[in-house]
Amino acid sequence: MVDFELDKRLATDSLPVTDLALGRVRLMNDRRFPWLLLVPRRPGCVEVLDLDDADQERLWTEIRLLAEALRAISAPDKLNIAALGNQVAQLHVHVIARFRNDAAWPAPIWGVGKPEPYPDEGQALIERLTAQLG
């Protein structure tokens, strides 16, 4: 998509994984939480409702794909899926593997401690995710 540009904050805080039919997949660069972002490559989208019907269906399909991949790789106690956009307006969906012993459980992860970047830019996890996503 020629007009699509990833929000600078999302680009800074995350690592590239792959592109799916609709969305760009990014790994948040915080090894405390296995945490994916799915960003539809549609310029100007802020809300899910900004997508046409076909893209809304595709978005849910891709969210399920990411959730299943995280569950297979991480075996979390819970998966959190959210599209908040309070700080970054560009439409993006968080898919987060949560564990009863993680630093934020049972509260939301936002604002808890300082991010701990992945060593070697998360390459091992990115490779596992890419393989799981097919």
N, C-alpha and C positions, 0 to 999 in steps of 0.2 A: 504494500500500500504506500504510494508515493507521499501522501500528505501526512501520514502518521509520524508522530514524534513522541518518544517516551519522555514523560515528565522527568526533569533533571533530578529531582529528589529520589524518585524511584530508581533511576539509573545509578545514582551515587550509593544508595543503601542496599543494592542487590546485585546479584551476579547473573549473567545470561545462562539459560538452560537450553531452550529450544523455542521454535515457533510452531504452533498448531494451526489448524485451518483458520481459526478466528483470532486466537490470543497469543500474545508473547508470554512465555513462561520465564519467570525470574526466581532465583533463590535469595531470600533475605540473607544478608551476610552477618548472621548471628547464630553461632553454633549451639547456643543454649536452646534454641527452638527450631526444629525442622519446619520451615515456613516458606511456602511458595506464594508467589503473586501471579495472577493471570490478568493480563492487560489486553482487552480487545483492541485490535489494530484498526480502530475507527476514529478518525479525527473528531474532536469536539464532543465526544461522549462523556457525560458526567454521571448519568444515572442508567441503570439497566433499561429503563423505559425509553432511553434515547436510541436503543438498538431496534432494528425492525424485528418482526416476529421470527423470521428464520435465524437471525443472529442471536436472539434471546434463547432459542432452543439450542443452538450450537454452543452458547456460553454454558448452559447447564450441563450439556454433554461433556464439555471440556473440564468443568469443575469436578464432575464425577470422576473423570479420568485422573485428574491430579489427586483427588482424595484417595482413590483406590491405590495409586502409586505410593503415596505417603504411608498409607496403612500397611501395604505390603513390605515396604522398606523399614519403617520405624516401629510398627506394632504399637501405636499409641493407645493410651487409655481413652482418649476422646479426640475427635477432629473438630476444630473450630473453623467455620466458613463464614466470611463476612465481607460486605462491601460498604465501607464506612465513608471514606472520602472527606472526612472533616479537615484533614491537613493537606491532602493532595486531591484536588478536584477531579483529575483524570480518572475515568472509570477503571477500577482495578478490584480484583477479588482476592482476599487473603484466604489461603488454605493452610491451616496450622495444625501440626501434630502436637497434642498436649499430653503430659504425663503427670501423674499424681505427685511425683517428686521433682517437678520442674520448679524453677526459681519463682514463678508467679502463681502456681496452682493454689486455689481454684480461681483466682482473680484473672482479669484480662492481662495480656502480656505487655501492653503498651505502657511505657514509662517505668518499667521495672528494671532496675540495675542499668549497667552499661552493656551495649552489644559487645559480644566476643567474636571477632571475625574468624572465619574458617581459616585453618592453615592451608597453604597452597591454593588459596582462592576457592576452596570447597570442591576441588576437582573430583575427588573420589565420590562424593555424594551426587554431584552433577552427572557423572558417568552412570551411576546406579539409576538415577532418575530417568536419564535419557533411554537407557535400556528398558526400564519398566514401562515407559511411555510408548515404546516401540517406534 
